[in-house]
């Protein structure tokens, strides 16, 4: 269990080990749900957006096209949470 301190602005900072447990990286979002008896539930937010937002993200302007094997490796690293 972690104990967090509330700032004067009413904010808390989640510890790195908690964020890692959630699988959340800098810039990503979490959701907080209010439960009965003053409890809350914190979860990693599901990605939002359209598939078309992804198109072109692997495009290289100054080099050869990626091979299927290279694309598969990049996708595998992404699913594993590695960058």
N, CA, C and O atoms as a Maestro MAE file, in Angstrom:
{
 s_m_m2io_version
 :::
 2.0.0
}

f_m_ct {
 s_m_title
 :::
 protein
 m_atom[332] {
  # First column is atom index #
  i_m_mmod_type
  r_m_x_coord
  r_m_y_coord
  r_m_z_coord
  i_m_residue_number
  s_m_chain_name
  s_m_pdb_residue_name
  s_m_pdb_atom_name
  i_m_atomic_number
  :::
  1 25 0.849 -1.172 0.000 1 A "UNK " " N  " 7
  2 3 0.000 0.000 0.000 1 A "UNK " " CA " 6
  3 2 0.897 1.237 0.000 1 A "UNK " " C  " 6
  4 15 1.895 1.280 0.719 1 A "UNK " " O  " 8
  5 25 0.548 2.232 -0.795 2 A "UNK " " N  " 7
  6 3 1.286 3.492 -0.846 2 A "UNK " " CA " 6
  7 2 0.488 4.581 -0.149 2 A "UNK " " C  " 6
  8 15 -0.740 4.617 -0.227 2 A "UNK " " O  " 8
  9 25 1.195 5.457 0.528 3 A "UNK " " N  " 7
  10 3 0.570 6.631 1.127 3 A "UNK " " CA " 6
  11 2 1.006 7.836 0.317 3 A "UNK " " C  " 6
  12 15 2.199 8.044 0.096 3 A "UNK " " O  " 8
  13 25 0.038 8.632 -0.128 4 A "UNK " " N  " 7
  14 3 0.310 9.797 -0.956 4 A "UNK " " CA " 6
  15 2 0.004 11.064 -0.174 4 A "UNK " " C  " 6
  16 15 -0.842 11.058 0.721 4 A "UNK " " O  " 8
  17 25 0.686 12.143 -0.508 5 A "UNK " " N  " 7
  18 3 0.461 13.434 0.124 5 A "UNK " " CA " 6
  19 2 -0.324 14.322 -0.820 5 A "UNK " " C  " 6
  20 15 -0.012 14.406 -2.007 5 A "UNK " " O  " 8
  21 25 -1.340 14.981 -0.296 6 A "UNK " " N  " 7
  22 3 -2.160 15.893 -1.092 6 A "UNK " " CA " 6
  23 2 -1.528 17.286 -1.012 6 A "UNK " " C  " 6
  24 15 -1.236 17.777 0.079 6 A "UNK " " O  " 8
  25 25 -1.316 17.926 -2.181 7 A "UNK " " N  " 7
  26 3 -0.734 19.265 -2.214 7 A "UNK " " CA " 6
  27 2 -1.801 20.308 -1.900 7 A "UNK " " C  " 6
  28 15 -2.983 19.984 -1.787 7 A "UNK " " O  " 8
  29 25 -1.380 21.552 -1.760 8 A "UNK " " N  " 7
  30 3 -2.306 22.658 -1.502 8 A "UNK " " CA " 6
  31 2 -3.304 22.815 -2.652 8 A "UNK " " C  " 6
  32 15 -4.403 23.333 -2.451 8 A "UNK " " O  " 8
  33 25 -2.929 22.372 -3.851 9 A "UNK " " N  " 7
  34 3 -3.821 22.449 -5.007 9 A "UNK " " CA " 6
  35 2 -4.744 21.235 -5.109 9 A "UNK " " C  " 6
  36 15 -5.525 21.130 -6.055 9 A "UNK " " O  " 8
  37 25 -4.661 20.316 -4.140 10 A "UNK " " N  " 7
  38 3 -5.508 19.129 -4.157 10 A "UNK " " CA " 6
  39 2 -5.006 18.047 -5.089 10 A "UNK " " C  " 6
  40 15 -5.789 17.205 -5.529 10 A "UNK " " O  " 8
  41 25 -3.727 18.047 -5.399 11 A "UNK " " N  " 7
  42 3 -3.152 17.073 -6.322 11 A "UNK " " CA " 6
  43 2 -2.328 16.038 -5.567 11 A "UNK " " C  " 6
  44 15 -1.820 16.302 -4.477 11 A "UNK " " O  " 8
  45 25 -2.205 14.860 -6.164 12 A "UNK " " N  " 7
  46 3 -1.324 13.813 -5.634 12 A "UNK " " CA " 6
  47 2 -0.448 13.316 -6.774 12 A "UNK " " C  " 6
  48 15 -0.818 13.425 -7.943 12 A "UNK " " O  " 8
  49 25 0.688 12.782 -6.438 13 A "UNK " " N  " 7
  50 3 1.594 12.196 -7.425 13 A "UNK " " CA " 6
  51 2 1.674 10.705 -7.157 13 A "UNK " " C  " 6
  52 15 1.971 10.284 -6.040 13 A "UNK " " O  " 8
  53 25 1.406 9.903 -8.189 14 A "UNK " " N  " 7
  54 3 1.529 8.458 -8.039 14 A "UNK " " CA " 6
  55 2 2.992 8.064 -8.151 14 A "UNK " " C  " 6
  56 15 3.723 8.588 -8.992 14 A "UNK " " O  " 8
  57 25 3.404 7.163 -7.319 15 A "UNK " " N  " 7
  58 3 4.794 6.710 -7.323 15 A "UNK " " CA " 6
  59 2 5.097 5.899 -8.588 15 A "UNK " " C  " 6
  60 15 4.204 5.319 -9.205 15 A "UNK " " O  " 8
  61 25 6.369 5.878 -8.950 16 A "UNK " " N  " 7
  62 3 6.806 5.209 -10.173 16 A "UNK " " CA " 6
  63 2 6.397 3.731 -10.181 16 A "UNK " " C  " 6
  64 15 5.965 3.217 -11.213 16 A "UNK " " O  " 8
  65 25 6.531 3.049 -9.042 17 A "UNK " " N  " 7
  66 3 6.186 1.630 -9.013 17 A "UNK " " CA " 6
  67 2 4.688 1.411 -9.256 17 A "UNK " " C  " 6
  68 15 4.297 0.391 -9.825 17 A "UNK " " O  " 8
  69 25 3.851 2.360 -8.827 18 A "UNK " " N  " 7
  70 3 2.407 2.259 -9.077 18 A "UNK " " CA " 6
  71 2 2.124 2.448 -10.563 18 A "UNK " " C  " 6
  72 15 1.334 1.709 -11.150 18 A "UNK " " O  " 8
  73 25 2.775 3.443 -11.167 19 A "UNK " " N  " 7
  74 3 2.588 3.688 -12.601 19 A "UNK " " CA " 6
  75 2 3.067 2.497 -13.424 19 A "UNK " " C  " 6
  76 15 2.431 2.123 -14.410 19 A "UNK " " O  " 8
  77 25 4.183 1.905 -13.020 20 A "UNK " " N  " 7
  78 3 4.687 0.721 -13.722 20 A "UNK " " CA " 6
  79 2 3.702 -0.432 -13.585 20 A "UNK " " C  " 6
  80 15 3.480 -1.179 -14.539 20 A "UNK " " O  " 8
  81 25 3.109 -0.581 -12.401 21 A "UNK " " N  " 7
  82 3 2.112 -1.632 -12.184 21 A "UNK " " CA " 6
  83 2 0.908 -1.441 -13.108 21 A "UNK " " C  " 6
  84 15 0.340 -2.414 -13.605 21 A "UNK " " O  " 8
  85 25 0.525 -0.189 -13.333 22 A "UNK " " N  " 7
  86 3 -0.581 0.127 -14.231 22 A "UNK " " CA " 6
  87 2 -0.182 0.015 -15.703 22 A "UNK " " C  " 6
  88 15 -1.044 -0.052 -16.579 22 A "UNK " " O  " 8
  89 25 1.124 -0.007 -15.975 23 A "UNK " " N  " 7
  90 3 1.597 -0.030 -17.355 23 A "UNK " " CA " 6
  91 2 1.473 1.324 -18.030 23 A "UNK " " C  " 6
  92 15 1.316 1.403 -19.248 23 A "UNK " " O  " 8
  93 25 1.541 2.392 -17.242 24 A "UNK " " N  " 7
  94 3 1.366 3.751 -17.749 24 A "UNK " " CA " 6
  95 2 2.730 4.410 -17.928 24 A "UNK " " C  " 6
  96 15 3.603 4.313 -17.066 24 A "UNK " " O  " 8
  97 25 2.894 5.081 -19.065 25 A "UNK " " N  " 7
  98 3 4.135 5.787 -19.371 25 A "UNK " " CA " 6
  99 2 3.864 7.287 -19.405 25 A "UNK " " C  " 6
  100 15 2.710 7.703 -19.515 25 A "UNK " " O  " 8
  101 25 4.915 8.106 -19.312 26 A "UNK " " N  " 7
  102 3 4.720 9.554 -19.364 26 A "UNK " " CA " 6
  103 2 3.884 9.981 -20.571 26 A "UNK " " C  " 6
  104 15 4.106 9.511 -21.687 26 A "UNK " " O  " 8
  105 25 2.940 10.858 -20.339 27 A "UNK " " N  " 7
  106 3 2.075 11.352 -21.393 27 A "UNK " " CA " 6
  107 2 0.799 10.545 -21.575 27 A "UNK " " C  " 6
  108 15 -0.134 11.001 -22.237 27 A "UNK " " O  " 8
  109 25 0.748 9.355 -20.997 28 A "UNK " " N  " 7
  110 3 -0.452 8.537 -21.097 28 A "UNK " " CA " 6
  111 2 -1.433 8.921 -19.997 28 A "UNK " " C  " 6
  112 15 -1.085 9.661 -19.076 28 A "UNK " " O  " 8
  113 25 -2.643 8.424 -20.094 29 A "UNK " " N  " 7
  114 3 -3.703 8.825 -19.180 29 A "UNK " " CA " 6
  115 2 -4.145 7.666 -18.298 29 A "UNK " " C  " 6
  116 15 -3.972 6.497 -18.642 29 A "UNK " " O  " 8
  117 25 -4.723 8.023 -17.147 30 A "UNK " " N  " 7
  118 3 -5.341 7.064 -16.249 30 A "UNK " " CA " 6
  119 2 -6.774 7.512 -16.003 30 A "UNK " " C  " 6
  120 15 -7.114 8.679 -16.201 30 A "UNK " " O  " 8
  121 25 -7.609 6.574 -15.568 31 A "UNK " " N  " 7
  122 3 -8.975 6.916 -15.188 31 A "UNK " " CA " 6
  123 2 -9.124 6.682 -13.690 31 A "UNK " " C  " 6
  124 15 -8.498 5.787 -13.123 31 A "UNK " " O  " 8
  125 25 -9.952 7.492 -13.068 32 A "UNK " " N  " 7
  126 3 -10.240 7.360 -11.642 32 A "UNK " " CA " 6
  127 2 -11.753 7.276 -11.498 32 A "UNK " " C  " 6
  128 15 -12.473 8.179 -11.924 32 A "UNK " " O  " 8
  129 25 -12.231 6.200 -10.901 33 A "UNK " " N  " 7
  130 3 -13.665 6.009 -10.679 33 A "UNK " " CA " 6
  131 2 -13.954 6.129 -9.184 33 A "UNK " " C  " 6
  132 15 -13.240 5.557 -8.360 33 A "UNK " " O  " 8
  133 25 -15.002 6.875 -8.839 34 A "UNK " " N  " 7
  134 3 -15.413 7.007 -7.443 34 A "UNK " " CA " 6
  135 2 -16.292 5.821 -7.080 34 A "UNK " " C  " 6
  136 15 -17.286 5.543 -7.751 34 A "UNK " " O  " 8
  137 25 -15.916 5.122 -6.009 35 A "UNK " " N  " 7
  138 3 -16.646 3.959 -5.530 35 A "UNK " " CA " 6
  139 2 -17.316 4.295 -4.202 35 A "UNK " " C  " 6
  140 15 -17.020 5.332 -3.608 35 A "UNK " " O  " 8
  141 25 -18.215 3.434 -3.728 36 A "UNK " " N  " 7
  142 3 -18.855 3.684 -2.440 36 A "UNK " " CA " 6
  143 2 -17.844 3.738 -1.294 36 A "UNK " " C  " 6
  144 15 -16.719 3.252 -1.412 36 A "UNK " " O  " 8
  145 25 -18.262 4.327 -0.211 37 A "UNK " " N  " 7
  146 3 -17.462 4.388 1.025 37 A "UNK " " CA " 6
  147 2 -16.167 5.172 0.870 37 A "UNK " " C  " 6
  148 15 -15.193 4.890 1.568 37 A "UNK " " O  " 8
  149 25 -16.137 6.154 -0.032 38 A "UNK " " N  " 7
  150 3 -14.976 7.014 -0.175 38 A "UNK " " CA " 6
  151 2 -13.784 6.366 -0.857 38 A "UNK " " C  " 6
  152 15 -12.671 6.884 -0.765 38 A "UNK " " O  " 8
  153 25 -13.986 5.261 -1.529 39 A "UNK " " N  " 7
  154 3 -12.889 4.595 -2.230 39 A "UNK " " CA " 6
  155 2 -12.842 5.055 -3.678 39 A "UNK " " C  " 6
  156 15 -13.834 5.535 -4.226 39 A "UNK " " O  " 8
  157 25 -11.671 4.901 -4.289 40 A "UNK " " N  " 7
  158 3 -11.518 5.181 -5.712 40 A "UNK " " CA " 6
  159 2 -10.810 4.007 -6.368 40 A "UNK " " C  " 6
  160 15 -10.097 3.246 -5.715 40 A "UNK " " O  " 8
  161 25 -11.022 3.876 -7.674 41 A "UNK " " N  " 7
  162 3 -10.349 2.853 -8.464 41 A "UNK " " CA " 6
  163 2 -9.557 3.555 -9.552 41 A "UNK " " C  " 6
  164 15 -10.104 4.370 -10.295 41 A "UNK " " O  " 8
  165 25 -8.266 3.242 -9.650 42 A "UNK " " N  " 7
  166 3 -7.377 3.857 -10.640 42 A "UNK " " CA " 6
  167 2 -6.996 2.796 -11.657 42 A "UNK " " C  " 6
  168 15 -6.541 1.711 -11.296 42 A "UNK " " O  " 8
  169 25 -7.185 3.119 -12.947 43 A "UNK " " N  " 7
  170 3 -6.850 2.191 -14.035 43 A "UNK " " CA " 6
  171 2 -6.142 2.951 -15.138 43 A "UNK " " C  " 6
  172 15 -6.314 4.161 -15.285 43 A "UNK " " O  " 8
  173 25 -5.345 2.231 -15.912 44 A "UNK " " N  " 7
  174 3 -4.779 2.814 -17.124 44 A "UNK " " CA " 6
  175 2 -5.932 3.044 -18.091 44 A "UNK " " C  " 6
  176 15 -6.766 2.161 -18.290 44 A "UNK " " O  " 8
  177 25 -5.979 4.234 -18.693 45 A "UNK " " N  " 7
  178 3 -7.048 4.548 -19.644 45 A "UNK " " CA " 6
  179 2 -6.828 3.755 -20.924 45 A "UNK " " C  " 6
  180 15 -5.693 3.540 -21.350 45 A "UNK " " O  " 8
  181 25 -7.912 3.331 -21.521 46 A "UNK " " N  " 7
  182 3 -7.815 2.634 -22.803 46 A "UNK " " CA " 6
  183 2 -7.459 3.661 -23.869 46 A "UNK " " C  " 6
  184 15 -7.957 4.787 -23.843 46 A "UNK " " O  " 8
  185 25 -6.605 3.277 -24.796 47 A "UNK " " N  " 7
  186 3 -6.237 4.223 -25.856 47 A "UNK " " CA " 6
  187 2 -7.476 4.673 -26.632 47 A "UNK " " C  " 6
  188 15 -8.397 3.893 -26.875 47 A "UNK " " O  " 8
  189 25 -7.472 5.924 -27.004 48 A "UNK " " N  " 7
  190 3 -8.564 6.451 -27.809 48 A "UNK " " CA " 6
  191 2 -8.006 6.924 -29.136 48 A "UNK " " C  " 6
  192 15 -6.793 7.067 -29.290 48 A "UNK " " O  " 8
  193 25 -8.861 7.160 -30.064 49 A "UNK " " N  " 7
  194 3 -8.421 7.646 -31.360 49 A "UNK " " CA " 6
  195 2 -8.932 6.741 -32.467 49 A "UNK " " C  " 6
  196 15 -9.627 5.751 -32.235 49 A "UNK " " O  " 8
  197 25 -8.565 7.115 -33.653 50 A "UNK " " N  " 7
  198 3 -8.992 6.372 -34.836 50 A "UNK " " CA " 6
  199 2 -7.798 5.627 -35.413 50 A "UNK " " C  " 6
  200 15 -6.652 6.038 -35.232 50 A "UNK " " O  " 8
  201 25 -8.069 4.542 -36.101 51 A "UNK " " N  " 7
  202 3 -7.001 3.780 -36.737 51 A "UNK " " CA " 6
  203 2 -6.261 4.642 -37.748 51 A "UNK " " C  " 6
  204 15 -5.066 4.451 -37.970 51 A "UNK " " O  " 8
  205 25 -6.961 5.586 -38.360 52 A "UNK " " N  " 7
  206 3 -6.310 6.445 -39.352 52 A "UNK " " CA " 6
  207 2 -5.238 7.332 -38.715 52 A "UNK " " C  " 6
  208 15 -4.342 7.806 -39.412 52 A "UNK " " O  " 8
  209 25 -5.318 7.563 -37.395 53 A "UNK " " N  " 7
  210 3 -4.271 8.325 -36.704 53 A "UNK " " CA " 6
  211 2 -2.935 7.582 -36.734 53 A "UNK " " C  " 6
  212 15 -1.872 8.194 -36.624 53 A "UNK " " O  " 8
  213 25 -3.001 6.265 -36.884 54 A "UNK " " N  " 7
  214 3 -1.801 5.428 -36.891 54 A "UNK " " CA " 6
  215 2 -1.126 5.399 -38.252 54 A "UNK " " C  " 6
  216 15 0.086 5.207 -38.347 54 A "UNK " " O  " 8
  217 25 -1.908 5.587 -39.297 55 A "UNK " " N  " 7
  218 3 -1.361 5.475 -40.648 55 A "UNK " " CA " 6
  219 2 -0.182 6.417 -40.839 55 A "UNK " " C  " 6
  220 15 -0.246 7.590 -40.470 55 A "UNK " " O  " 8
  221 25 0.872 5.907 -41.406 56 A "UNK " " N  " 7
  222 3 2.036 6.727 -41.711 56 A "UNK " " CA " 6
  223 2 3.028 6.878 -40.581 56 A "UNK " " C  " 6
  224 15 4.068 7.510 -40.767 56 A "UNK " " O  " 8
  225 25 2.744 6.313 -39.401 57 A "UNK " " N  " 7
  226 3 3.648 6.529 -38.263 57 A "UNK " " CA " 6
  227 2 4.998 5.829 -38.453 57 A "UNK " " C  " 6
  228 15 5.977 6.213 -37.814 57 A "UNK " " O  " 8
  229 25 5.067 4.823 -39.307 58 A "UNK " " N  " 7
  230 3 6.336 4.125 -39.550 58 A "UNK " " CA " 6
  231 2 7.033 4.594 -40.823 58 A "UNK " " C  " 6
  232 15 8.086 4.073 -41.192 58 A "UNK " " O  " 8
  233 25 6.446 5.565 -41.480 59 A "UNK " " N  " 7
  234 3 7.006 6.048 -42.740 59 A "UNK " " CA " 6
  235 2 8.355 6.728 -42.499 59 A "UNK " " C  " 6
  236 15 8.523 7.500 -41.555 59 A "UNK " " O  " 8
  237 25 9.298 6.423 -43.367 60 A "UNK " " N  " 7
  238 3 10.620 7.035 -43.305 60 A "UNK " " CA " 6
  239 2 10.804 7.886 -44.558 60 A "UNK " " C  " 6
  240 15 10.753 7.376 -45.677 60 A "UNK " " O  " 8
  241 25 11.018 9.174 -44.365 61 A "UNK " " N  " 7
  242 3 11.181 10.076 -45.500 61 A "UNK " " CA " 6
  243 2 12.547 9.946 -46.169 61 A "UNK " " C  " 6
  244 15 12.690 10.210 -47.363 61 A "UNK " " O  " 8
  245 25 13.553 9.537 -45.387 62 A "UNK " " N  " 7
  246 3 14.916 9.566 -45.906 62 A "UNK " " CA " 6
  247 2 15.577 8.195 -45.955 62 A "UNK " " C  " 6
  248 15 16.788 8.086 -45.758 62 A "UNK " " O  " 8
  249 25 14.810 7.165 -46.213 63 A "UNK " " N  " 7
  250 3 15.424 5.851 -46.249 63 A "UNK " " CA " 6
  251 2 14.520 4.843 -46.922 63 A "UNK " " C  " 6
  252 15 13.437 5.178 -47.401 63 A "UNK " " O  " 8
  253 25 14.981 3.597 -46.951 64 A "UNK " " N  " 7
  254 3 14.169 2.557 -47.587 64 A "UNK " " CA " 6
  255 2 12.941 2.239 -46.741 64 A "UNK " " C  " 6
  256 15 12.902 2.528 -45.545 64 A "UNK " " O  " 8
  257 25 11.951 1.646 -47.373 65 A "UNK " " N  " 7
  258 3 10.758 1.214 -46.654 65 A "UNK " " CA " 6
  259 2 11.130 0.111 -45.677 65 A "UNK " " C  " 6
  260 15 12.080 -0.639 -45.900 65 A "UNK " " O  " 8
  261 25 10.375 0.023 -44.601 66 A "UNK " " N  " 7
  262 3 10.614 -1.036 -43.630 66 A "UNK " " CA " 6
  263 2 10.122 -2.364 -44.187 66 A "UNK " " C  " 6
  264 15 9.134 -2.425 -44.919 66 A "UNK " " O  " 8
  265 25 10.832 -3.423 -43.824 67 A "UNK " " N  " 7
  266 3 10.392 -4.761 -44.224 67 A "UNK " " CA " 6
  267 2 9.284 -5.216 -43.274 67 A "UNK " " C  " 6
  268 15 9.082 -4.626 -42.212 67 A "UNK " " O  " 8
  269 25 8.584 -6.252 -43.662 68 A "UNK " " N  " 7
  270 3 7.540 -6.821 -42.800 68 A "UNK " " CA " 6
  271 2 8.148 -7.262 -41.472 68 A "UNK " " C  " 6
  272 15 7.548 -7.059 -40.417 68 A "UNK " " O  " 8
  273 25 9.339 -7.865 -41.520 69 A "UNK " " N  " 7
  274 3 10.000 -8.302 -40.286 69 A "UNK " " CA " 6
  275 2 10.314 -7.109 -39.371 69 A "UNK " " C  " 6
  276 15 10.134 -7.196 -38.157 69 A "UNK " " O  " 8
  277 25 10.779 -6.004 -39.948 70 A "UNK " " N  " 7
  278 3 11.068 -4.807 -39.146 70 A "UNK " " CA " 6
  279 2 9.789 -4.233 -38.537 70 A "UNK " " C  " 6
  280 15 9.786 -3.820 -37.378 70 A "UNK " " O  " 8
  281 25 8.722 -4.206 -39.298 71 A "UNK " " N  " 7
  282 3 7.437 -3.710 -38.786 71 A "UNK " " CA " 6
  283 2 6.936 -4.623 -37.663 71 A "UNK " " C  " 6
  284 15 6.443 -4.139 -36.644 71 A "UNK " " O  " 8
  285 25 7.059 -5.935 -37.847 72 A "UNK " " N  " 7
  286 3 6.635 -6.878 -36.804 72 A "UNK " " CA " 6
  287 2 7.442 -6.694 -35.524 72 A "UNK " " C  " 6
  288 15 6.886 -6.783 -34.429 72 A "UNK " " O  " 8
  289 25 8.732 -6.441 -35.642 73 A "UNK " " N  " 7
  290 3 9.576 -6.215 -34.469 73 A "UNK " " CA " 6
  291 2 9.156 -4.946 -33.734 73 A "UNK " " C  " 6
  292 15 9.070 -4.939 -32.506 73 A "UNK " " O  " 8
  293 25 8.897 -3.880 -34.473 74 A "UNK " " N  " 7
  294 3 8.447 -2.625 -33.866 74 A "UNK " " CA " 6
  295 2 7.112 -2.838 -33.150 74 A "UNK " " C  " 6
  296 15 6.920 -2.357 -32.034 74 A "UNK " " O  " 8
  297 25 6.195 -3.558 -33.793 75 A "UNK " " N  " 7
  298 3 4.886 -3.830 -33.187 75 A "UNK " " CA " 6
  299 2 5.039 -4.670 -31.926 75 A "UNK " " C  " 6
  300 15 4.368 -4.410 -30.928 75 A "UNK " " O  " 8
  301 25 5.908 -5.667 -31.956 76 A "UNK " " N  " 7
  302 3 6.120 -6.526 -30.786 76 A "UNK " " CA " 6
  303 2 6.673 -5.726 -29.618 76 A "UNK " " C  " 6
  304 15 6.248 -5.913 -28.477 76 A "UNK " " O  " 8
  305 25 7.618 -4.835 -29.895 77 A "UNK " " N  " 7
  306 3 8.165 -3.985 -28.819 77 A "UNK " " CA " 6
  307 2 7.072 -3.092 -28.246 77 A "UNK " " C  " 6
  308 15 7.010 -2.890 -27.034 77 A "UNK " " O  " 8
  309 25 6.220 -2.561 -29.099 78 A "UNK " " N  " 7
  310 3 5.143 -1.695 -28.635 78 A "UNK " " CA " 6
  311 2 4.155 -2.430 -27.755 78 A "UNK " " C  " 6
  312 15 3.743 -1.905 -26.720 78 A "UNK " " O  " 8
  313 25 3.766 -3.636 -28.144 79 A "UNK " " N  " 7
  314 3 2.832 -4.430 -27.342 79 A "UNK " " CA " 6
  315 2 3.467 -4.823 -26.031 79 A "UNK " " C  " 6
  316 15 2.763 -4.979 -25.034 79 A "UNK " " O  " 8
  317 25 4.783 -4.988 -25.999 80 A "UNK " " N  " 7
  318 3 5.479 -5.373 -24.765 80 A "UNK " " CA " 6
  319 2 5.748 -4.167 -23.880 80 A "UNK " " C  " 6
  320 15 6.309 -4.313 -22.794 80 A "UNK " " O  " 8
  321 25 5.359 -2.981 -24.325 81 A "UNK " " N  " 7
  322 3 5.573 -1.784 -23.522 81 A "UNK " " CA " 6
  323 2 6.973 -1.234 -23.626 81 A "UNK " " C  " 6
  324 15 7.371 -0.400 -22.812 81 A "UNK " " O  " 8
  325 25 7.731 -1.682 -24.613 82 A "UNK " " N  " 7
  326 3 9.097 -1.208 -24.812 82 A "UNK " " CA " 6
  327 2 9.092 -0.194 -25.950 82 A "UNK " " C  " 6
  328 15 8.276 -0.277 -26.869 82 A "UNK " " O  " 8
  329 25 9.988 0.738 -25.878 83 A "UNK " " N  " 7
  330 3 10.038 1.764 -26.929 83 A "UNK " " CA " 6
  331 2 11.308 1.686 -27.709 83 A "UNK " " C  " 6
  332 15 11.516 2.475 -28.631 83 A "UNK " " O  " 8
  :::
 }
 m_bond[331] {
  # First column is bond index #
  i_m_from
  i_m_to
  i_m_order
  :::
  1 1 2 1
  2 2 3 1
  3 3 4 2
  4 3 5 1
  5 5 6 1
  6 6 7 1
  7 7 8 2
  8 7 9 1
  9 9 10 1
  10 10 11 1
  11 11 12 2
  12 11 13 1
  13 13 14 1
  14 14 15 1
  15 15 16 2
  16 15 17 1
  17 17 18 1
  18 18 19 1
  19 19 20 2
  20 19 21 1
  21 21 22 1
  22 22 23 1
  23 23 24 2
  24 23 25 1
  25 25 26 1
  26 26 27 1
  27 27 28 2
  28 27 29 1
  29 29 30 1
  30 30 31 1
  31 31 32 2
  32 31 33 1
  33 33 34 1
  34 34 35 1
  35 35 36 2
  36 35 37 1
  37 37 38 1
  38 38 39 1
  39 39 40 2
  40 39 41 1
  41 41 42 1
  42 42 43 1
  43 43 44 2
  44 43 45 1
  45 45 46 1
  46 46 47 1
  47 47 48 2
  48 47 49 1
  49 49 50 1
  50 50 51 1
  51 51 52 2
  52 51 53 1
  53 53 54 1
  54 54 55 1
  55 55 56 2
  56 55 57 1
  57 57 58 1
  58 58 59 1
  59 59 60 2
  60 59 61 1
  61 61 62 1
  62 62 63 1
  63 63 64 2
  64 63 65 1
  65 65 66 1
  66 66 67 1
  67 67 68 2
  68 67 69 1
  69 69 70 1
  70 70 71 1
  71 71 72 2
  72 71 73 1
  73 73 74 1
  74 74 75 1
  75 75 76 2
  76 75 77 1
  77 77 78 1
  78 78 79 1
  79 79 80 2
  80 79 81 1
  81 81 82 1
  82 82 83 1
  83 83 84 2
  84 83 85 1
  85 85 86 1
  86 86 87 1
  87 87 88 2
  88 87 89 1
  89 89 90 1
  90 90 91 1
  91 91 92 2
  92 91 93 1
  93 93 94 1
  94 94 95 1
  95 95 96 2
  96 95 97 1
  97 97 98 1
  98 98 99 1
  99 99 100 2
  100 99 101 1
  101 101 102 1
  102 102 103 1
  103 103 104 2
  104 103 105 1
  105 105 106 1
  106 106 107 1
  107 107 108 2
  108 107 109 1
  109 109 110 1
  110 110 111 1
  111 111 112 2
  112 111 113 1
  113 113 114 1
  114 114 115 1
  115 115 116 2
  116 115 117 1
  117 117 118 1
  118 118 119 1
  119 119 120 2
  120 119 121 1
  121 121 122 1
  122 122 123 1
  123 123 124 2
  124 123 125 1
  125 125 126 1
  126 126 127 1
  127 127 128 2
  128 127 129 1
  129 129 130 1
  130 130 131 1
  131 131 132 2
  132 131 133 1
  133 133 134 1
  134 134 135 1
  135 135 136 2
  136 135 137 1
  137 137 138 1
  138 138 139 1
  139 139 140 2
  140 139 141 1
  141 141 142 1
  142 142 143 1
  143 143 144 2
  144 143 145 1
  145 145 146 1
  146 146 147 1
  147 147 148 2
  148 147 149 1
  149 149 150 1
  150 150 151 1
  151 151 152 2
  152 151 153 1
  153 153 154 1
  154 154 155 1
  155 155 156 2
  156 155 157 1
  157 157 158 1
  158 158 159 1
  159 159 160 2
  160 159 161 1
  161 161 162 1
  162 162 163 1
  163 163 164 2
  164 163 165 1
  165 165 166 1
  166 166 167 1
  167 167 168 2
  168 167 169 1
  169 169 170 1
  170 170 171 1
  171 171 172 2
  172 171 173 1
  173 173 174 1
  174 174 175 1
  175 175 176 2
  176 175 177 1
  177 177 178 1
  178 178 179 1
  179 179 180 2
  180 179 181 1
  181 181 182 1
  182 182 183 1
  183 183 184 2
  184 183 185 1
  185 185 186 1
  186 186 187 1
  187 187 188 2
  188 187 189 1
  189 189 190 1
  190 190 191 1
  191 191 192 2
  192 191 193 1
  193 193 194 1
  194 194 195 1
  195 195 196 2
  196 195 197 1
  197 197 198 1
  198 198 199 1
  199 199 200 2
  200 199 201 1
  201 201 202 1
  202 202 203 1
  203 203 204 2
  204 203 205 1
  205 205 206 1
  206 206 207 1
  207 207 208 2
  208 207 209 1
  209 209 210 1
  210 210 211 1
  211 211 212 2
  212 211 213 1
  213 213 214 1
  214 214 215 1
  215 215 216 2
  216 215 217 1
  217 217 218 1
  218 218 219 1
  219 219 220 2
  220 219 221 1
  221 221 222 1
  222 222 223 1
  223 223 224 2
  224 223 225 1
  225 225 226 1
  226 226 227 1
  227 227 228 2
  228 227 229 1
  229 229 230 1
  230 230 231 1
  231 231 232 2
  232 231 233 1
  233 233 234 1
  234 234 235 1
  235 235 236 2
  236 235 237 1
  237 237 238 1
  238 238 239 1
  239 239 240 2
  240 239 241 1
  241 241 242 1
  242 242 243 1
  243 243 244 2
  244 243 245 1
  245 245 246 1
  246 246 247 1
  247 247 248 2
  248 247 249 1
  249 249 250 1
  250 250 251 1
  251 251 252 2
  252 251 253 1
  253 253 254 1
  254 254 255 1
  255 255 256 2
  256 255 257 1
  257 257 258 1
  258 258 259 1
  259 259 260 2
  260 259 261 1
  261 261 262 1
  262 262 263 1
  263 263 264 2
  264 263 265 1
  265 265 266 1
  266 266 267 1
  267 267 268 2
  268 267 269 1
  269 269 270 1
  270 270 271 1
  271 271 272 2
  272 271 273 1
  273 273 274 1
  274 274 275 1
  275 275 276 2
  276 275 277 1
  277 277 278 1
  278 278 279 1
  279 279 280 2
  280 279 281 1
  281 281 282 1
  282 282 283 1
  283 283 284 2
  284 283 285 1
  285 285 286 1
  286 286 287 1
  287 287 288 2
  288 287 289 1
  289 289 290 1
  290 290 291 1
  291 291 292 2
  292 291 293 1
  293 293 294 1
  294 294 295 1
  295 295 296 2
  296 295 297 1
  297 297 298 1
  298 298 299 1
  299 299 300 2
  300 299 301 1
  301 301 302 1
  302 302 303 1
  303 303 304 2
  304 303 305 1
  305 305 306 1
  306 306 307 1
  307 307 308 2
  308 307 309 1
  309 309 310 1
  310 310 311 1
  311 311 312 2
  312 311 313 1
  313 313 314 1
  314 314 315 1
  315 315 316 2
  316 315 317 1
  317 317 318 1
  318 318 319 1
  319 319 320 2
  320 319 321 1
  321 321 322 1
  322 322 323 1
  323 323 324 2
  324 323 325 1
  325 325 326 1
  326 326 327 1
  327 327 328 2
  328 327 329 1
  329 329 330 1
  330 330 331 1
  331 331 332 2
  :::
 }
}
